[in-house]
Amino acid sequence: MEIKNQIEKAKLGDQVAFTFLLDNYWNEVYGFMLQRTENETDAEDITIETFSKAFDKIATYNPEFQFNTWLIAIAKNVHIDLLRKKKSSLFLDITDQEDDIAYNVADTTPSIEDKLITEQNLSRLLQFIKELKPAYQEVIQMRYFQEMSYQEIADELEEPLNNVKIKLLRAKKLLLEIITNS
């Protein structure tokens, strides 16, 4: 019953409910993906992306199904997308040897959000950041202006590392929307 209540609160945008669901299901989704990928970094990336997608689409969750089943289905799709990206970059590696170096560093390439954020004029960017909720402003400031690691941010805020990752992911998405809409 508690899970259903938290899901309903999350559908209304309650951040505490999101955190509850994240804490409650993180290990299950991460463990499942770790078994599938046999790679801690991939499993963590997939799990973060899974929760991000789940929170973005929580209004579409059908309560006839178990919440963890829904999350695992999202995780499987995220994993398939990751495999497709790896396969296409592997194919490109093989077909174009000169670009080998570029594809080998593709994993560290900034995301679309990162590129848009860094391309903005600094004063305009600061204005956009001020439109975010204070909690999101804080993590963006710590990550991009103080260049703190996820772990350093988690320690500073006295929050679990997973919460910081999700908060930063949501902050970047919200900031991208603000930048795109202006």
N, C-alpha and C positions, 0 to 999 in steps of 0.2 A: 504493500500500500504506500509506503514511504517513497519508493521509486516513482510510482505513478504521480504522486503529489509533486515531486521534484521535476518530473518531465513537464507537467502542466505549468509549473512556475517558470521553467526554462523557456517554454513556448511563449511566455509573456515577456521574455528578455531578462529574467532574474539572473544576475551574475553569480550569486551564491549557489543557486540551483545548478548552474553550469559547472561550477567548481565541485559540487557534491557528486554530480554524474561523472565528471572526469576522474575524481579520486576513487569513486566506486568501481569504475570499469577500466581504468588505465591498465592495470596489471593483466587483466584478462585479454584485452586487445593486443597489448604489447607481447605477452607470452605466446599468443596465437601466431602473431607475425614473426616472432623470433624463431619459432619452430619452422615456419614456411621459408623464411629467408636465410636462416642460419647466419645472420649478420646483425649485430646490435645496432649499428648506425642506421641501416635500412629499416629495421624494425621500429626504431624510435621515430624516424622521419615519417614512416607510413602511419604510425599511431598518432602523431601530431596532426598530420594532414586529415586523418580519419575524424578526429574530434572536431577539427576546424570545419570540415564539410558537414558533419552531423549537426553542429551548432547552427550553421548557416541554413540547414534544411530541416531543422527540428519540427517545424510546422507540418511537414509532410509525413512525420512518423505516424504509423498506423498502430494503435495500442493493441490490436488483435495479435500482434507478434511480440515476442520478448524483445526488450530494448537491446540486450547484448547480441541477439541474432541480427538485428538491424545494423548495429555497429560493425559486427564481423563482416556482413555483406558489403558495407561501405569500405572496410579495410581491404577486402579481397579486390574490389574494383580499383582502389588506389594502388595496390600491389601490381595489378595487371597493367595499369597505366605506367608505372615505374619500369616494369619489364619491357614494355613497348618502347619507351624512351631509350632504355639501355640498348635494346636490340637495334633500333634505328641508328643510334650513335655508333654502335659496334659495326654495323653495315657500312656506315660512312667511313669509319676508320680503315676498313679493309679496302674499300673502293678508291680512297683518295689518301695515299700514304703521306703526301706533303702536309696534310692538315692533322697529322697524328698528334702533334703537341696540343693543338687547340682542343681536340676532342678529349684528350686525357685530362685537361683541367676543367672540362665542362661541369664537373660536380661542384666546383667552387664559384661558378658563374653566378653573379647576382640575379635574383629573381626579378620579374617584371616590376614588382613593387619597389625593390631596392633601386633599380635603374631610374624609375620615375622620381623617387625620393631624392636621389643624389643629383639628378639633372636640374632640379628646381633651383631657382635663385634663392639664396639662403634666407633673405628677409621674407620672401613670399612663403618659403617653407615654414619658417617660424610662425607666420600668421596662420597657416593651415594647421600646424600642430596645436596651436591655441584653441582650435575648434574641437579638438578631441577632449574626452573626459579626462580629468586630472590623472587618474591611474594610468591611462594610456599615454598621456604626455610624459609622465615620469619614466616609463619603460623605454619609450622612443629616445628620450633625452639621454638616459643611461647607456643605451646600446649604441646610438649613432654619434652622440656628441662627447660622451665620456669614454666611449669604446670599451665598455665593460663586457665581460663574457656573460653567458647565461647564468653560470654558477655564481659569479660575483653579484649579479643583479638579485638572484634568489637569496643570497646571504644578506645583502643590504636590505632587502624588503622583508626578510624573514618569512619567505613564502617557499613552498615546494618548487623545485626546478621545473616540473611539468606545468605548473600554473603560470610561471614566468614565460615559458615557451608559447603557451596558448595565448596569453595576454599580448605578447609581442606580435604574434601572428595576426590576431584580431586588430591590434593597433595599426599594423601595416596595411591591412585590408581596408580599414576605415579611412586611413590617411589617403590611400590610393583613390577611394571613392570621392573624398573631398577635393583632391587635386584634379581628378578627371571631370568632376561636375563644375569646376570653376572656370 
